[in-house]
Amino acid sequence: MELTPGNGIIYENPDFININTYDFNLSENSPCINNGNPNYFDSDGSISDIGAKSFVNQNCQINGDLNNDTIVNVLDAIDLVNCVLYNNGCNICYDMNYDSGFNILDILNLINIIIN
């Protein structure tokens, strides 16, 4: 049986942090991020990652806490909407789906985190 690329199957380098030191955590550019089973979610509310360990963005204290008040709520969503609409105050933490852009998909991911 031959496997073909799709959800949960990739033919790309998984882009681990450092395989020489056995650090199999995913780097922020890994194609494994948010490409696992779409029926399961990581602790950050995003679609599951491929692999044993979920990607954790080391630059952001609490995923979704964009205003750094230690609470993920509608105020963070407002900050993200301002980022998307006006490109104002955006940083790597605002890229909720790790696609290197700021758009409605990031807002939807944040809303998913808030309601879960």
Secondary structure, DSSP 8 states (H G I E B T S, - for coil): ----SBTTB--S---EEEGGGTEEEE-TT-TTTT-S-TTSB-TTSSB--SSSS----TT-SSTT-TTSSS--SHHHHHHHHHHHHH--S--GGG-TTSSSS-SHHHHHHHHHHHH-
